[in-house]
Amino acid sequence: MTGLRVALAIGLVSMVTWAGSSVAANEAGGAPSGKAAATAKGTETLANRPITRTLRSISVDDLVARNLTTGVYEGSPKVIANRAQYEKEFYSTLASYAGKPIAQQAPPPCDQPQPTGYDAENCRLVMSMFTDVKDPVKREQYRAQVRRGADVWFKGTFGNQDYFAKYVGKTLRHGVAIAPDYSHWLDTRKRKERYAKYGMMNDPDCTEGDASTFWMDRCKDAHATGVIGLRKYYNDKPPAGFDPYTTPYQDGELTDSRRFVIGQACAVCHASFDPTNPPADPANPKWENITGHIGNQFTNNGAAQLFGAQPGHFSHVMYDAMAPGQVDTTSGHMDYIYNPGTQNNVTDLHTRPLFTEKIKHPITGEVKEARTRHVLKGGEDSVGEHLALLRVYLNIGVCYAECNEANFPVPGTLFGDKKHYKPFSAKQCYQACEPWNHADAKMLDLAVYLASGGPFYLRDAVDVDGTPGRKLIKDDLVPRGRAVYAQECASCHSSKVAPESVRADKVALGRFYGGHIFGREADWRSEVGATAAADPDFSGKHLAGGRPAQFAKDGIYGQDWLGNEQPTAHNIVGTNRCRAMHGNQVPGAVWSEFSSETYKERPAPPGSYAKVFNPMLPLIGGKPNPFGINEEIDKGRGYYRNVSLLSIWAHAPYLHNNMLGPLTRRADGGIGYTVKEMVDMFEGGMRELLTSDNPSVTPHRPQKVTRFPVDFKIPLKAGGEPRITVKAGTPAFHVWSVNPFSPLFLTCADEVENKGHQFGVDLSPEDKNALIEFLKTI
């Protein structure tokens, strides 16, 4: 705790100096050679319109004072010893080449014109925050830290462009270390179709370019590509005879990244349209239409990322079969289980439930009890936000060569230790790879930015045609829906945890949550209904000074997170079990340092499943083995956390894999994103969720199984040439859930992807309708 306070103090003092400073940026992408241009002149001013999303004024001081900090890790020894220097180099170390920083421009203070619309929008948001902080110096320090954290989220790549060339590109280009082909969506002539075809967000600071911009977008930020979250840097290892700075444009240079290499910041997957303020044209949003907190639930990662492969390449076909919004975070460091998930909605971090668990310090090895949050779908990354955030950067390529390449299994190996991943070591990495420390030193700022995001309320939304979102709510049904929620949903989807003794008694649950407000304070009267709100007995029991007791006591910290985050066995939830078998954080696995000892010691859920023979094998393929060999559901695996339902109206489709509920498709093929379209998808998803998944029952959910649309070939062994034909219509898990280093069995044999969660299926139609209306309000 003391270290956290010291780190905060040093950072805030440094921010006062940086607020008026600027770091020279390279004109078209930055290079370690020192070719720099003058700082861009600010021309952008703050937009003058209401902010429809919810923002939270949460500082590190607040988290410390309320004992809401997490984990045992406060930075590498190098960061702790040199924190002031890392703070001073904040903007020059958001990107790098082999550890050598690439300068990026520090934004000017918010009382000055800004160089980009992104900077102006950041100022507009942070200037609306911390208005209750009386000390003007502290107020500006808090705002500056949120702003810097946003810059990490939207711009921090920390050298991961090397990973995409050396590993991803090499895999796709048959052993040749060439970066993946991004021309299909970075070519400026494709700007109009980026959202419709790939679900990607166009950068509002960019416009369509031409030959003078090398057929990339023309952008105000020298490192911007035109796609939010993708950053460009001059190629430090160009082909012989090609000078990235002086060689005129050549046909095909975008295809093989001759001039620029591309790094990825978190925003490429986590920035999306603000559901309360969608753009009139999805190809031409404004920054006020973009949020970095909700997650891009419609991104098409397969189509977007893997066009470097030749047509029909197995990796392209396999990824492209995934549903929109799915991201398999084990695709680089694989556990060989078909378990794609969705990007997490990062909102109301300050009320997300905390758990006291045993956590091992990755540098010292000391095990201590500390608080943590359950981050991933199964509660993995349960080591506090600092380490959990660093693991995400490692997963997208930071320090790959220095810290991870040697941990990969050896292609073609079937026996011995070389067929297994070796665990990543933070102790080794911080010493071998300086970009780890660059990122490490910024995680406090990033956590504060993430904590600034609040829910997206339908009541505040304004659609593209000006229709208020509140008109899409049937207010007369909300109180009844709230009562249904208390009895049917709250035992899992409330951060106010009911005692074990009442969880099975719906009447008792109704009493337990009687005066509790699930939604925001401003809506409590409409939530409980006019009759209850005017009842003196209700007021006497549940109000304090005219406010609901939870808010009178704790203010915004009294907000229900609408999820208890408790681990629930996959067979109780009943959803597809394969994501719950995620294996990268178990003991001895590649990311084992990023799960708590408590996570690793969780008992296996009851029940077992016989391993199924690899469907590609003749005669026995697809059959359960007769030898009593079961799927591995142990060492922490086998559970899903009870997720938050905050802003659920804006998150359709549902379940951990986006497979439950219909998608609204627009005429151009893009997915519906307006308020009305989001509500339509929400209603469709909820009605499917409240329908039986039993195919023998009428009505029942249509069973969804991801299948490959075309024939293609896969390798016989890891690293081999594609030789085995996979027929069109083959379920995806028949290929994805095979470990090429142990190919005899499927790692997980569970076919239907939208099954499970049968809670509420037996409700009356009236109660289902009321529940749906209530869910629109939270």
Salt bridges, closest charged atoms under 4 A:
GLU44 OE2 - LYS220 NZ 2.01
ASP61 OD2 - LYS138 NZ 3.27
GLU87 OE1 - ARG148 NH2 3.40
GLU121 OE1 - ARG124 NE 2.90
GLU140 OE2 - ARG139 NE 3.82
GLU140 OE2 - ARG143 NH1 2.84
ASP187 OD1 - ARG189 NE 2.94
GLU193 OE2 - LYS197 NZ 3.85
GLU208 OE1 - LYS192 NZ 3.02
ASP210 OD1 - ARG218 NH2 3.28
ASP217 OD2 - ARG191 NH1 2.51
ASP217 OD2 - ARG194 NH1 2.90
ASP221 OD2 - LYS155 NZ 3.84
ASP221 OD2 - ARG231 NH1 2.96
GLU253 OE2 - ARG259 NE 2.77
ASP256 OD1 - ARG258 NE 2.90
ASP274 OD2 - ARG53 NE 3.03
GLU288 OE2 - ARG49 NE 3.13
ASP335 OD2 - HIS582 ND1 3.46
ASP348 OD1 - ARG56 NE 2.63
ASP348 OD1 - HIS350 ND1 3.88
GLU357 OE2 - HIS374 NE2 2.68
GLU380 OE2 - ARG579 NH1 3.23
ASP381 OD2 - ARG391 NH2 2.92
GLU385 OE1 - ARG373 NH1 2.71
GLU405 OE1 - LYS166 NZ 3.22
GLU434 OE1 - LYS78 NZ 2.79
GLU434 OE2 - HIS438 NE2 3.80
ASP440 OD1 - HIS386 NE2 2.60
ASP445 OD1 - ARG148 NH2 2.40
ASP460 OD2 - ARG520 NH1 2.75
ASP475 OD1 - ARG459 NH1 2.94
GLU488 OE2 - LYS506 NZ 2.87
GLU500 OE1 - ARG503 NH1 3.18
GLU521 OE2 - ARG547 NE 2.64
ASP523 OD2 - ARG459 NE 3.57
ASP523 OD2 - ARG520 NE 2.73
GLU527 OE2 - ARG482 NE 3.21
ASP537 OD2 - LYS541 NZ 3.53
ASP560 OD2 - HIS516 NE2 2.64
GLU565 OE2 - ARG352 NE 2.83
GLU565 OE1 - ARG641 NH1 2.77
GLU597 OE2 - LYS600 NZ 3.44
GLU601 OE1 - LYS358 NZ 2.95
GLU631 OE1 - ARG577 NE 2.89
GLU632 OE1 - ARG637 NH2 3.61
ASP634 OD1 - ARG637 NH2 2.74
GLU677 OE1 - ARG666 NH1 2.82
ASP680 OD2 - LYS676 NZ 2.91
GLU683 OE2 - LYS776 NZ 2.62
ASP711 OD2 - LYS727 NZ 3.76
ASP750 OD2 - ARG577 NH1 3.63
ASP750 OD1 - LYS755 NZ 2.62
ASP767 OD1 - ARG480 NE 2.75
GLU773 OE2 - LYS776 NZ 3.07
